C-alpha cells in the first residue's frame, strides 16, 4: 500500500464523516487500512482506527467503537481522549 493511497482514503473518510456520511466514512477508513503508510503519516493504522472508532461511536455502534479504540491504543496511539472514550463506551455497553 502506498502513502498516497492511505492519505487519500483517510482524508476522504474524515470529509465524509464531517458530512455525516458514516457508511461512506467507514468504508474509506477500512480501505485506508489496506495500504501501507509510514508510522509518521497522519493516517497510519493507529490513527485510522481512532477515526473509525469515532464514526462507530457516533452511530452508537459501541462494541465496534470500543474495539477500534483498543486497536488504536495497541498500535501506539497516545491520546487521553481514547481512555475517556473507552471508559464511556464500557459504561454504555454494560448498561444495555
Order of alpha helices (4+ residues) and beta strands (2+ residues): alpha-alpha-alpha-alpha-alpha
